[in-house]
Amino acid sequence: MDRHALRPGDHVELACEAVEWVDRTFFPAVVRVVFTDAQSRAWSLVDKAPIFGSDLDAESTLPTPAAVRCVVKEIRDMPAASSMPLVLVSTEPDGVAAEDGTAVFLVSVDLLGPAVSR
């Protein structure tokens, strides 16, 4: 995604990977997705599969690519050690948060894509 096209308030999708079924008996199934932020910290989000992609269901083989909808909060200048701009995003549109309650993440712009309706 082009950093210059992003503005605070824009809706985007943060690329992540579905790695574990937490509960397949629940409908819709509950899945864990992971991604790594700009500071190399791994994050885990758990919610119903459709939150992370319309093609993700209890029959999906894991690991598989997934995404979480986000809102752009802030665009930051590129750090000296990186060629990628950083973007502060919030996973609040779908009420998703990390297990510790964190819902705002600093990520590289290359993890972001256009928002898709689900």
MODELLER restraints for C-alpha pairs under 7 A, 6 or more apart:
rsr = mdl.restraints
at = mdl.atoms
rsr.add(forms.Gaussian(group=physical.xy_distance, feature=features.Distance(at['CA:1:A'], at['CA:109:A']), mean=6.54, stdev=0.5))
rsr.add(forms.Gaussian(group=physical.xy_distance, feature=features.Distance(at['CA:1:A'], at['CA:110:A']), mean=6.35, stdev=0.5))
rsr.add(forms.Gaussian(group=physical.xy_distance, feature=features.Distance(at['CA:1:A'], at['CA:112:A']), mean=6.07, stdev=0.5))
rsr.add(forms.Gaussian(group=physical.xy_distance, feature=features.Distance(at['CA:1:A'], at['CA:113:A']), mean=5.57, stdev=0.5))
rsr.add(forms.Gaussian(group=physical.xy_distance, feature=features.Distance(at['CA:3:A'], at['CA:85:A']), mean=6.80, stdev=0.5))
rsr.add(forms.Gaussian(group=physical.xy_distance, feature=features.Distance(at['CA:3:A'], at['CA:109:A']), mean=6.54, stdev=0.5))
rsr.add(forms.Gaussian(group=physical.xy_distance, feature=features.Distance(at['CA:7:A'], at['CA:72:A']), mean=6.83, stdev=0.5))
rsr.add(forms.Gaussian(group=physical.xy_distance, feature=features.Distance(at['CA:8:A'], at['CA:72:A']), mean=4.88, stdev=0.5))
rsr.add(forms.Gaussian(group=physical.xy_distance, feature=features.Distance(at['CA:8:A'], at['CA:73:A']), mean=4.94, stdev=0.5))
rsr.add(forms.Gaussian(group=physical.xy_distance, feature=features.Distance(at['CA:8:A'], at['CA:74:A']), mean=5.50, stdev=0.5))
rsr.add(forms.Gaussian(group=physical.xy_distance, feature=features.Distance(at['CA:9:A'], at['CA:71:A']), mean=5.70, stdev=0.5))
rsr.add(forms.Gaussian(group=physical.xy_distance, feature=features.Distance(at['CA:9:A'], at['CA:72:A']), mean=5.22, stdev=0.5))
rsr.add(forms.Gaussian(group=physical.xy_distance, feature=features.Distance(at['CA:9:A'], at['CA:73:A']), mean=6.22, stdev=0.5))
rsr.add(forms.Gaussian(group=physical.xy_distance, feature=features.Distance(at['CA:10:A'], at['CA:71:A']), mean=5.61, stdev=0.5))
rsr.add(forms.Gaussian(group=physical.xy_distance, feature=features.Distance(at['CA:10:A'], at['CA:72:A']), mean=5.35, stdev=0.5))
rsr.add(forms.Gaussian(group=physical.xy_distance, feature=features.Distance(at['CA:11:A'], at['CA:70:A']), mean=5.71, stdev=0.5))
rsr.add(forms.Gaussian(group=physical.xy_distance, feature=features.Distance(at['CA:11:A'], at['CA:71:A']), mean=4.57, stdev=0.5))
rsr.add(forms.Gaussian(group=physical.xy_distance, feature=features.Distance(at['CA:11:A'], at['CA:72:A']), mean=6.40, stdev=0.5))
rsr.add(forms.Gaussian(group=physical.xy_distance, feature=features.Distance(at['CA:11:A'], at['CA:115:A']), mean=5.70, stdev=0.5))
rsr.add(forms.Gaussian(group=physical.xy_distance, feature=features.Distance(at['CA:12:A'], at['CA:69:A']), mean=5.86, stdev=0.5))
rsr.add(forms.Gaussian(group=physical.xy_distance, feature=features.Distance(at['CA:12:A'], at['CA:70:A']), mean=5.29, stdev=0.5))
rsr.add(forms.Gaussian(group=physical.xy_distance, feature=features.Distance(at['CA:12:A'], at['CA:71:A']), mean=6.12, stdev=0.5))
rsr.add(forms.Gaussian(group=physical.xy_distance, feature=features.Distance(at['CA:12:A'], at['CA:112:A']), mean=6.31, stdev=0.5))
rsr.add(forms.Gaussian(group=physical.xy_distance, feature=features.Distance(at['CA:12:A'], at['CA:113:A']), mean=5.67, stdev=0.5))
rsr.add(forms.Gaussian(group=physical.xy_distance, feature=features.Distance(at['CA:12:A'], at['CA:114:A']), mean=4.88, stdev=0.5))
rsr.add(forms.Gaussian(group=physical.xy_distance, feature=features.Distance(at['CA:12:A'], at['CA:115:A']), mean=4.29, stdev=0.5))
rsr.add(forms.Gaussian(group=physical.xy_distance, feature=features.Distance(at['CA:13:A'], at['CA:67:A']), mean=5.81, stdev=0.5))
rsr.add(forms.Gaussian(group=physical.xy_distance, feature=features.Distance(at['CA:13:A'], at['CA:68:A']), mean=5.41, stdev=0.5))
rsr.add(forms.Gaussian(group=physical.xy_distance, feature=features.Distance(at['CA:13:A'], at['CA:69:A']), mean=4.46, stdev=0.5))
rsr.add(forms.Gaussian(group=physical.xy_distance, feature=features.Distance(at['CA:13:A'], at['CA:70:A']), mean=5.68, stdev=0.5))
rsr.add(forms.Gaussian(group=physical.xy_distance, feature=features.Distance(at['CA:13:A'], at['CA:112:A']), mean=5.48, stdev=0.5))
rsr.add(forms.Gaussian(group=physical.xy_distance, feature=features.Distance(at['CA:13:A'], at['CA:113:A']), mean=5.11, stdev=0.5))
rsr.add(forms.Gaussian(group=physical.xy_distance, feature=features.Distance(at['CA:13:A'], at['CA:114:A']), mean=5.90, stdev=0.5))
rsr.add(forms.Gaussian(group=physical.xy_distance, feature=features.Distance(at['CA:13:A'], at['CA:115:A']), mean=5.07, stdev=0.5))
rsr.add(forms.Gaussian(group=physical.xy_distance, feature=features.Distance(at['CA:14:A'], at['CA:67:A']), mean=5.26, stdev=0.5))
rsr.add(forms.Gaussian(group=physical.xy_distance, feature=features.Distance(at['CA:14:A'], at['CA:68:A']), mean=5.26, stdev=0.5))
rsr.add(forms.Gaussian(group=physical.xy_distance, feature=features.Distance(at['CA:14:A'], at['CA:69:A']), mean=6.33, stdev=0.5))
rsr.add(forms.Gaussian(group=physical.xy_distance, feature=features.Distance(at['CA:14:A'], at['CA:70:A']), mean=6.67, stdev=0.5))
rsr.add(forms.Gaussian(group=physical.xy_distance, feature=features.Distance(at['CA:14:A'], at['CA:111:A']), mean=5.65, stdev=0.5))
rsr.add(forms.Gaussian(group=physical.xy_distance, feature=features.Distance(at['CA:14:A'], at['CA:112:A']), mean=4.77, stdev=0.5))
rsr.add(forms.Gaussian(group=physical.xy_distance, feature=features.Distance(at['CA:14:A'], at['CA:113:A']), mean=6.60, stdev=0.5))
rsr.add(forms.Gaussian(group=physical.xy_distance, feature=features.Distance(at['CA:15:A'], at['CA:66:A']), mean=6.12, stdev=0.5))
rsr.add(forms.Gaussian(group=physical.xy_distance, feature=features.Distance(at['CA:15:A'], at['CA:67:A']), mean=4.49, stdev=0.5))
rsr.add(forms.Gaussian(group=physical.xy_distance, feature=features.Distance(at['CA:15:A'], at['CA:68:A']), mean=6.81, stdev=0.5))
rsr.add(forms.Gaussian(group=physical.xy_distance, feature=features.Distance(at['CA:15:A'], at['CA:111:A']), mean=5.28, stdev=0.5))
rsr.add(forms.Gaussian(group=physical.xy_distance, feature=features.Distance(at['CA:15:A'], at['CA:112:A']), mean=6.23, stdev=0.5))
rsr.add(forms.Gaussian(group=physical.xy_distance, feature=features.Distance(at['CA:16:A'], at['CA:33:A']), mean=6.20, stdev=0.5))
rsr.add(forms.Gaussian(group=physical.xy_distance, feature=features.Distance(at['CA:16:A'], at['CA:34:A']), mean=5.50, stdev=0.5))
rsr.add(forms.Gaussian(group=physical.xy_distance, feature=features.Distance(at['CA:16:A'], at['CA:35:A']), mean=4.82, stdev=0.5))
rsr.add(forms.Gaussian(group=physical.xy_distance, feature=features.Distance(at['CA:16:A'], at['CA:65:A']), mean=6.20, stdev=0.5))
rsr.add(forms.Gaussian(group=physical.xy_distance, feature=features.Distance(at['CA:16:A'], at['CA:66:A']), mean=5.15, stdev=0.5))
rsr.add(forms.Gaussian(group=physical.xy_distance, feature=features.Distance(at['CA:16:A'], at['CA:67:A']), mean=5.19, stdev=0.5))
rsr.add(forms.Gaussian(group=physical.xy_distance, feature=features.Distance(at['CA:17:A'], at['CA:33:A']), mean=5.16, stdev=0.5))
rsr.add(forms.Gaussian(group=physical.xy_distance, feature=features.Distance(at['CA:17:A'], at['CA:34:A']), mean=5.37, stdev=0.5))
rsr.add(forms.Gaussian(group=physical.xy_distance, feature=features.Distance(at['CA:17:A'], at['CA:35:A']), mean=6.60, stdev=0.5))
rsr.add(forms.Gaussian(group=physical.xy_distance, feature=features.Distance(at['CA:17:A'], at['CA:63:A']), mean=6.50, stdev=0.5))
rsr.add(forms.Gaussian(group=physical.xy_distance, feature=features.Distance(at['CA:17:A'], at['CA:64:A']), mean=5.65, stdev=0.5))
rsr.add(forms.Gaussian(group=physical.xy_distance, feature=features.Distance(at['CA:17:A'], at['CA:65:A']), mean=4.56, stdev=0.5))
rsr.add(forms.Gaussian(group=physical.xy_distance, feature=features.Distance(at['CA:17:A'], at['CA:66:A']), mean=5.03, stdev=0.5))
rsr.add(forms.Gaussian(group=physical.xy_distance, feature=features.Distance(at['CA:18:A'], at['CA:31:A']), mean=6.76, stdev=0.5))
rsr.add(forms.Gaussian(group=physical.xy_distance, feature=features.Distance(at['CA:18:A'], at['CA:32:A']), mean=5.81, stdev=0.5))
rsr.add(forms.Gaussian(group=physical.xy_distance, feature=features.Distance(at['CA:18:A'], at['CA:33:A']), mean=4.12, stdev=0.5))
rsr.add(forms.Gaussian(group=physical.xy_distance, feature=features.Distance(at['CA:18:A'], at['CA:34:A']), mean=6.57, stdev=0.5))
rsr.add(forms.Gaussian(group=physical.xy_distance, feature=features.Distance(at['CA:18:A'], at['CA:62:A']), mean=6.33, stdev=0.5))
rsr.add(forms.Gaussian(group=physical.xy_distance, feature=features.Distance(at['CA:18:A'], at['CA:63:A']), mean=5.40, stdev=0.5))
rsr.add(forms.Gaussian(group=physical.xy_distance, feature=features.Distance(at['CA:18:A'], at['CA:64:A']), mean=5.33, stdev=0.5))
rsr.add(forms.Gaussian(group=physical.xy_distance, feature=features.Distance(at['CA:18:A'], at['CA:65:A']), mean=6.11, stdev=0.5))
rsr.add(forms.Gaussian(group=physical.xy_distance, feature=features.Distance(at['CA:18:A'], at['CA:66:A']), mean=5.76, stdev=0.5))
rsr.add(forms.Gaussian(group=physical.xy_distance, feature=features.Distance(at['CA:19:A'], at['CA:32:A']), mean=5.93, stdev=0.5))
rsr.add(forms.Gaussian(group=physical.xy_distance, feature=features.Distance(at['CA:19:A'], at['CA:33:A']), mean=5.65, stdev=0.5))
rsr.add(forms.Gaussian(group=physical.xy_distance, feature=features.Distance(at['CA:19:A'], at['CA:62:A']), mean=5.53, stdev=0.5))
rsr.add(forms.Gaussian(group=physical.xy_distance, feature=features.Distance(at['CA:19:A'], at['CA:63:A']), mean=4.55, stdev=0.5))
rsr.add(forms.Gaussian(group=physical.xy_distance, feature=features.Distance(at['CA:19:A'], at['CA:64:A']), mean=6.94, stdev=0.5))
rsr.add(forms.Gaussian(group=physical.xy_distance, feature=features.Distance(at['CA:20:A'], at['CA:31:A']), mean=5.78, stdev=0.5))
rsr.add(forms.Gaussian(group=physical.xy_distance, feature=features.Distance(at['CA:20:A'], at['CA:32:A']), mean=5.18, stdev=0.5))
rsr.add(forms.Gaussian(group=physical.xy_distance, feature=features.Distance(at['CA:20:A'], at['CA:62:A']), mean=6.70, stdev=0.5))
rsr.add(forms.Gaussian(group=physical.xy_distance, feature=features.Distance(at['CA:21:A'], at['CA:30:A']), mean=6.15, stdev=0.5))
rsr.add(forms.Gaussian(group=physical.xy_distance, feature=features.Distance(at['CA:21:A'], at['CA:31:A']), mean=4.50, stdev=0.5))
rsr.add(forms.Gaussian(group=physical.xy_distance, feature=features.Distance(at['CA:21:A'], at['CA:32:A']), mean=6.30, stdev=0.5))
rsr.add(forms.Gaussian(group=physical.xy_distance, feature=features.Distance(at['CA:22:A'], at['CA:30:A']), mean=5.33, stdev=0.5))
rsr.add(forms.Gaussian(group=physical.xy_distance, feature=features.Distance(at['CA:22:A'], at['CA:31:A']), mean=5.15, stdev=0.5))
rsr.add(forms.Gaussian(group=physical.xy_distance, feature=features.Distance(at['CA:22:A'], at['CA:32:A']), mean=6.46, stdev=0.5))
rsr.add(forms.Gaussian(group=physical.xy_distance, feature=features.Distance(at['CA:23:A'], at['CA:29:A']), mean=5.74, stdev=0.5))
rsr.add(forms.Gaussian(group=physical.xy_distance, feature=features.Distance(at['CA:23:A'], at['CA:30:A']), mean=5.02, stdev=0.5))
rsr.add(forms.Gaussian(group=physical.xy_distance, feature=features.Distance(at['CA:23:A'], at['CA:31:A']), mean=6.97, stdev=0.5))
rsr.add(forms.Gaussian(group=physical.xy_distance, feature=features.Distance(at['CA:24:A'], at['CA:30:A']), mean=6.31, stdev=0.5))
rsr.add(forms.Gaussian(group=physical.xy_distance, feature=features.Distance(at['CA:24:A'], at['CA:58:A']), mean=5.72, stdev=0.5))
rsr.add(forms.Gaussian(group=physical.xy_distance, feature=features.Distance(at['CA:28:A'], at['CA:48:A']), mean=5.83, stdev=0.5))
rsr.add(forms.Gaussian(group=physical.xy_distance, feature=features.Distance(at['CA:28:A'], at['CA:49:A']), mean=6.45, stdev=0.5))
rsr.add(forms.Gaussian(group=physical.xy_distance, feature=features.Distance(at['CA:29:A'], at['CA:48:A']), mean=5.65, stdev=0.5))
rsr.add(forms.Gaussian(group=physical.xy_distance, feature=features.Distance(at['CA:29:A'], at['CA:49:A']), mean=5.72, stdev=0.5))
rsr.add(forms.Gaussian(group=physical.xy_distance, feature=features.Distance(at['CA:29:A'], at['CA:57:A']), mean=6.60, stdev=0.5))
rsr.add(forms.Gaussian(group=physical.xy_distance, feature=features.Distance(at['CA:29:A'], at['CA:58:A']), mean=5.53, stdev=0.5))
rsr.add(forms.Gaussian(group=physical.xy_distance, feature=features.Distance(at['CA:30:A'], at['CA:46:A']), mean=6.88, stdev=0.5))
rsr.add(forms.Gaussian(group=physical.xy_distance, feature=features.Distance(at['CA:30:A'], at['CA:47:A']), mean=5.32, stdev=0.5))
rsr.add(forms.Gaussian(group=physical.xy_distance, feature=features.Distance(at['CA:30:A'], at['CA:48:A']), mean=4.30, stdev=0.5))
rsr.add(forms.Gaussian(group=physical.xy_distance, feature=features.Distance(at['CA:30:A'], at['CA:49:A']), mean=5.52, stdev=0.5))
rsr.add(forms.Gaussian(group=physical.xy_distance, feature=features.Distance(at['CA:31:A'], at['CA:46:A']), mean=5.66, stdev=0.5))
rsr.add(forms.Gaussian(group=physical.xy_distance, feature=features.Distance(at['CA:31:A'], at['CA:47:A']), mean=5.84, stdev=0.5))
rsr.add(forms.Gaussian(group=physical.xy_distance, feature=features.Distance(at['CA:31:A'], at['CA:48:A']), mean=6.14, stdev=0.5))
rsr.add(forms.Gaussian(group=physical.xy_distance, feature=features.Distance(at['CA:31:A'], at['CA:49:A']), mean=5.61, stdev=0.5))
rsr.add(forms.Gaussian(group=physical.xy_distance, feature=features.Distance(at['CA:32:A'], at['CA:44:A']), mean=6.52, stdev=0.5))
rsr.add(forms.Gaussian(group=physical.xy_distance, feature=features.Distance(at['CA:32:A'], at['CA:45:A']), mean=5.64, stdev=0.5))
rsr.add(forms.Gaussian(group=physical.xy_distance, feature=features.Distance(at['CA:32:A'], at['CA:46:A']), mean=4.46, stdev=0.5))
rsr.add(forms.Gaussian(group=physical.xy_distance, feature=features.Distance(at['CA:32:A'], at['CA:47:A']), mean=6.89, stdev=0.5))
rsr.add(forms.Gaussian(group=physical.xy_distance, feature=features.Distance(at['CA:33:A'], at['CA:44:A']), mean=5.67, stdev=0.5))
rsr.add(forms.Gaussian(group=physical.xy_distance, feature=features.Distance(at['CA:33:A'], at['CA:45:A']), mean=5.33, stdev=0.5))
rsr.add(forms.Gaussian(group=physical.xy_distance, feature=features.Distance(at['CA:33:A'], at['CA:46:A']), mean=6.44, stdev=0.5))
rsr.add(forms.Gaussian(group=physical.xy_distance, feature=features.Distance(at['CA:34:A'], at['CA:42:A']), mean=6.86, stdev=0.5))
rsr.add(forms.Gaussian(group=physical.xy_distance, feature=features.Distance(at['CA:34:A'], at['CA:43:A']), mean=5.47, stdev=0.5))
rsr.add(forms.Gaussian(group=physical.xy_distance, feature=features.Distance(at['CA:34:A'], at['CA:44:A']), mean=4.54, stdev=0.5))
rsr.add(forms.Gaussian(group=physical.xy_distance, feature=features.Distance(at['CA:34:A'], at['CA:45:A']), mean=6.38, stdev=0.5))
rsr.add(forms.Gaussian(group=physical.xy_distance, feature=features.Distance(at['CA:35:A'], at['CA:42:A']), mean=5.78, stdev=0.5))
rsr.add(forms.Gaussian(group=physical.xy_distance, feature=features.Distance(at['CA:35:A'], at['CA:43:A']), mean=5.49, stdev=0.5))
rsr.add(forms.Gaussian(group=physical.xy_distance, feature=features.Distance(at['CA:35:A'], at['CA:44:A']), mean=6.87, stdev=0.5))
rsr.add(forms.Gaussian(group=physical.xy_distance, feature=features.Distance(at['CA:36:A'], at['CA:42:A']), mean=4.33, stdev=0.5))
rsr.add(forms.Gaussian(group=physical.xy_distance, feature=features.Distance(at['CA:36:A'], at['CA:43:A']), mean=6.00, stdev=0.5))
rsr.add(forms.Gaussian(group=physical.xy_distance, feature=features.Distance(at['CA:37:A'], at['CA:105:A']), mean=6.73, stdev=0.5))
rsr.add(forms.Gaussian(group=physical.xy_distance, feature=features.Distance(at['CA:37:A'], at['CA:106:A']), mean=5.92, stdev=0.5))
rsr.add(forms.Gaussian(group=physical.xy_distance, feature=features.Distance(at['CA:37:A'], at['CA:107:A']), mean=4.77, stdev=0.5))
rsr.add(forms.Gaussian(group=physical.xy_distance, feature=features.Distance(at['CA:38:A'], at['CA:106:A']), mean=5.75, stdev=0.5))
rsr.add(forms.Gaussian(group=physical.xy_distance, feature=features.Distance(at['CA:38:A'], at['CA:107:A']), mean=4.61, stdev=0.5))
rsr.add(forms.Gaussian(group=physical.xy_distance, feature=features.Distance(at['CA:38:A'], at['CA:108:A']), mean=5.60, stdev=0.5))
rsr.add(forms.Gaussian(group=physical.xy_distance, feature=features.Distance(at['CA:43:A'], at['CA:98:A']), mean=6.68, stdev=0.5))
rsr.add(forms.Gaussian(group=physical.xy_distance, feature=features.Distance(at['CA:44:A'], at['CA:98:A']), mean=5.70, stdev=0.5))
rsr.add(forms.Gaussian(group=physical.xy_distance, feature=features.Distance(at['CA:44:A'], at['CA:99:A']), mean=6.94, stdev=0.5))
rsr.add(forms.Gaussian(group=physical.xy_distance, feature=features.Distance(at['CA:45:A'], at['CA:97:A']), mean=6.13, stdev=0.5))
rsr.add(forms.Gaussian(group=physical.xy_distance, feature=features.Distance(at['CA:45:A'], at['CA:98:A']), mean=4.79, stdev=0.5))
rsr.add(forms.Gaussian(group=physical.xy_distance, feature=features.Distance(at['CA:45:A'], at['CA:99:A']), mean=6.58, stdev=0.5))
rsr.add(forms.Gaussian(group=physical.xy_distance, feature=features.Distance(at['CA:49:A'], at['CA:56:A']), mean=5.73, stdev=0.5))
rsr.add(forms.Gaussian(group=physical.xy_distance, feature=features.Distance(at['CA:49:A'], at['CA:57:A']), mean=5.86, stdev=0.5))
rsr.add(forms.Gaussian(group=physical.xy_distance, feature=features.Distance(at['CA:50:A'], at['CA:56:A']), mean=6.19, stdev=0.5))
rsr.add(forms.Gaussian(group=physical.xy_distance, feature=features.Distance(at['CA:51:A'], at['CA:68:A']), mean=6.67, stdev=0.5))
rsr.add(forms.Gaussian(group=physical.xy_distance, feature=features.Distance(at['CA:52:A'], at['CA:66:A']), mean=5.45, stdev=0.5))
rsr.add(forms.Gaussian(group=physical.xy_distance, feature=features.Distance(at['CA:52:A'], at['CA:67:A']), mean=4.95, stdev=0.5))
rsr.add(forms.Gaussian(group=physical.xy_distance, feature=features.Distance(at['CA:52:A'], at['CA:68:A']), mean=5.08, stdev=0.5))
rsr.add(forms.Gaussian(group=physical.xy_distance, feature=features.Distance(at['CA:53:A'], at['CA:66:A']), mean=5.84, stdev=0.5))
rsr.add(forms.Gaussian(group=physical.xy_distance, feature=features.Distance(at['CA:53:A'], at['CA:67:A']), mean=6.13, stdev=0.5))
rsr.add(forms.Gaussian(group=physical.xy_distance, feature=features.Distance(at['CA:54:A'], at['CA:118:A']), mean=6.07, stdev=0.5))
rsr.add(forms.Gaussian(group=physical.xy_distance, feature=features.Distance(at['CA:69:A'], at['CA:91:A']), mean=6.22, stdev=0.5))
rsr.add(forms.Gaussian(group=physical.xy_distance, feature=features.Distance(at['CA:69:A'], at['CA:93:A']), mean=6.61, stdev=0.5))
rsr.add(forms.Gaussian(group=physical.xy_distance, feature=features.Distance(at['CA:69:A'], at['CA:115:A']), mean=6.56, stdev=0.5))
rsr.add(forms.Gaussian(group=physical.xy_distance, feature=features.Distance(at['CA:70:A'], at['CA:89:A']), mean=5.94, stdev=0.5))
rsr.add(forms.Gaussian(group=physical.xy_distance, feature=features.Distance(at['CA:70:A'], at['CA:90:A']), mean=5.23, stdev=0.5))
rsr.add(forms.Gaussian(group=physical.xy_distance, feature=features.Distance(at['CA:70:A'], at['CA:91:A']), mean=4.52, stdev=0.5))
rsr.add(forms.Gaussian(group=physical.xy_distance, feature=features.Distance(at['CA:70:A'], at['CA:92:A']), mean=6.69, stdev=0.5))
rsr.add(forms.Gaussian(group=physical.xy_distance, feature=features.Distance(at['CA:70:A'], at['CA:93:A']), mean=6.21, stdev=0.5))
rsr.add(forms.Gaussian(group=physical.xy_distance, feature=features.Distance(at['CA:71:A'], at['CA:89:A']), mean=5.47, stdev=0.5))
rsr.add(forms.Gaussian(group=physical.xy_distance, feature=features.Distance(at['CA:71:A'], at['CA:90:A']), mean=5.24, stdev=0.5))
rsr.add(forms.Gaussian(group=physical.xy_distance, feature=features.Distance(at['CA:71:A'], at['CA:91:A']), mean=6.67, stdev=0.5))
rsr.add(forms.Gaussian(group=physical.xy_distance, feature=features.Distance(at['CA:72:A'], at['CA:87:A']), mean=6.96, stdev=0.5))
rsr.add(forms.Gaussian(group=physical.xy_distance, feature=features.Distance(at['CA:72:A'], at['CA:88:A']), mean=6.13, stdev=0.5))
rsr.add(forms.Gaussian(group=physical.xy_distance, feature=features.Distance(at['CA:72:A'], at['CA:89:A']), mean=4.55, stdev=0.5))
rsr.add(forms.Gaussian(group=physical.xy_distance, feature=features.Distance(at['CA:72:A'], at['CA:90:A']), mean=6.56, stdev=0.5))
rsr.add(forms.Gaussian(group=physical.xy_distance, feature=features.Distance(at['CA:73:A'], at['CA:88:A']), mean=5.35, stdev=0.5))
rsr.add(forms.Gaussian(group=physical.xy_distance, feature=features.Distance(at['CA:73:A'], at['CA:89:A']), mean=5.29, stdev=0.5))
rsr.add(forms.Gaussian(group=physical.xy_distance, feature=features.Distance(at['CA:73:A'], at['CA:90:A']), mean=6.72, stdev=0.5))
rsr.add(forms.Gaussian(group=physical.xy_distance, feature=features.Distance(at['CA:74:A'], at['CA:87:A']), mean=5.87, stdev=0.5))
rsr.add(forms.Gaussian(group=physical.xy_distance, feature=features.Distance(at['CA:74:A'], at['CA:88:A']), mean=5.01, stdev=0.5))
rsr.add(forms.Gaussian(group=physical.xy_distance, feature=features.Distance(at['CA:75:A'], at['CA:86:A']), mean=6.17, stdev=0.5))
rsr.add(forms.Gaussian(group=physical.xy_distance, feature=features.Distance(at['CA:75:A'], at['CA:87:A']), mean=4.57, stdev=0.5))
rsr.add(forms.Gaussian(group=physical.xy_distance, feature=features.Distance(at['CA:75:A'], at['CA:88:A']), mean=6.26, stdev=0.5))
rsr.add(forms.Gaussian(group=physical.xy_distance, feature=features.Distance(at['CA:76:A'], at['CA:85:A']), mean=6.36, stdev=0.5))
rsr.add(forms.Gaussian(group=physical.xy_distance, feature=features.Distance(at['CA:76:A'], at['CA:86:A']), mean=5.21, stdev=0.5))
rsr.add(forms.Gaussian(group=physical.xy_distance, feature=features.Distance(at['CA:76:A'], at['CA:87:A']), mean=5.89, stdev=0.5))
rsr.add(forms.Gaussian(group=physical.xy_distance, feature=features.Distance(at['CA:77:A'], at['CA:85:A']), mean=5.71, stdev=0.5))
rsr.add(forms.Gaussian(group=physical.xy_distance, feature=features.Distance(at['CA:77:A'], at['CA:86:A']), mean=6.65, stdev=0.5))
rsr.add(forms.Gaussian(group=physical.xy_distance, feature=features.Distance(at['CA:78:A'], at['CA:84:A']), mean=5.97, stdev=0.5))
rsr.add(forms.Gaussian(group=physical.xy_distance, feature=features.Distance(at['CA:78:A'], at['CA:85:A']), mean=4.35, stdev=0.5))
rsr.add(forms.Gaussian(group=physical.xy_distance, feature=features.Distance(at['CA:78:A'], at['CA:86:A']), mean=6.32, stdev=0.5))
rsr.add(forms.Gaussian(group=physical.xy_distance, feature=features.Distance(at['CA:84:A'], at['CA:108:A']), mean=6.07, stdev=0.5))
rsr.add(forms.Gaussian(group=physical.xy_distance, feature=features.Distance(at['CA:84:A'], at['CA:109:A']), mean=6.35, stdev=0.5))
rsr.add(forms.Gaussian(group=physical.xy_distance, feature=features.Distance(at['CA:85:A'], at['CA:108:A']), mean=6.03, stdev=0.5))
rsr.add(forms.Gaussian(group=physical.xy_distance, feature=features.Distance(at['CA:85:A'], at['CA:109:A']), mean=5.74, stdev=0.5))
rsr.add(forms.Gaussian(group=physical.xy_distance, feature=features.Distance(at['CA:86:A'], at['CA:106:A']), mean=6.47, stdev=0.5))
rsr.add(forms.Gaussian(group=physical.xy_distance, feature=features.Distance(at['CA:86:A'], at['CA:107:A']), mean=5.53, stdev=0.5))
rsr.add(forms.Gaussian(group=physical.xy_distance, feature=features.Distance(at['CA:86:A'], at['CA:108:A']), mean=4.59, stdev=0.5))
rsr.add(forms.Gaussian(group=physical.xy_distance, feature=features.Distance(at['CA:86:A'], at['CA:109:A']), mean=5.63, stdev=0.5))
rsr.add(forms.Gaussian(group=physical.xy_distance, feature=features.Distance(at['CA:87:A'], at['CA:106:A']), mean=5.59, stdev=0.5))
rsr.add(forms.Gaussian(group=physical.xy_distance, feature=features.Distance(at['CA:87:A'], at['CA:107:A']), mean=5.40, stdev=0.5))
rsr.add(forms.Gaussian(group=physical.xy_distance, feature=features.Distance(at['CA:87:A'], at['CA:108:A']), mean=6.16, stdev=0.5))
rsr.add(forms.Gaussian(group=physical.xy_distance, feature=features.Distance(at['CA:87:A'], at['CA:109:A']), mean=6.02, stdev=0.5))
rsr.add(forms.Gaussian(group=physical.xy_distance, feature=features.Distance(at['CA:88:A'], at['CA:104:A']), mean=6.77, stdev=0.5))
rsr.add(forms.Gaussian(group=physical.xy_distance, feature=features.Distance(at['CA:88:A'], at['CA:105:A']), mean=5.59, stdev=0.5))
rsr.add(forms.Gaussian(group=physical.xy_distance, feature=features.Distance(at['CA:88:A'], at['CA:106:A']), mean=4.40, stdev=0.5))
rsr.add(forms.Gaussian(group=physical.xy_distance, feature=features.Distance(at['CA:88:A'], at['CA:107:A']), mean=6.38, stdev=0.5))
rsr.add(forms.Gaussian(group=physical.xy_distance, feature=features.Distance(at['CA:89:A'], at['CA:104:A']), mean=5.52, stdev=0.5))
rsr.add(forms.Gaussian(group=physical.xy_distance, feature=features.Distance(at['CA:89:A'], at['CA:105:A']), mean=5.42, stdev=0.5))
rsr.add(forms.Gaussian(group=physical.xy_distance, feature=features.Distance(at['CA:89:A'], at['CA:106:A']), mean=6.42, stdev=0.5))
rsr.add(forms.Gaussian(group=physical.xy_distance, feature=features.Distance(at['CA:90:A'], at['CA:103:A']), mean=5.47, stdev=0.5))
rsr.add(forms.Gaussian(group=physical.xy_distance, feature=features.Distance(at['CA:90:A'], at['CA:104:A']), mean=4.29, stdev=0.5))
rsr.add(forms.Gaussian(group=physical.xy_distance, feature=features.Distance(at['CA:90:A'], at['CA:105:A']), mean=6.41, stdev=0.5))
rsr.add(forms.Gaussian(group=physical.xy_distance, feature=features.Distance(at['CA:91:A'], at['CA:97:A']), mean=6.54, stdev=0.5))
rsr.add(forms.Gaussian(group=physical.xy_distance, feature=features.Distance(at['CA:91:A'], at['CA:103:A']), mean=5.29, stdev=0.5))
rsr.add(forms.Gaussian(group=physical.xy_distance, feature=features.Distance(at['CA:91:A'], at['CA:104:A']), mean=6.48, stdev=0.5))
rsr.add(forms.Gaussian(group=physical.xy_distance, feature=features.Distance(at['CA:92:A'], at['CA:103:A']), mean=6.40, stdev=0.5))
rsr.add(forms.Gaussian(group=physical.xy_distance, feature=features.Distance(at['CA:96:A'], at['CA:103:A']), mean=6.86, stdev=0.5))
rsr.add(forms.Gaussian(group=physical.xy_distance, feature=features.Distance(at['CA:97:A'], at['CA:103:A']), mean=4.59, stdev=0.5))
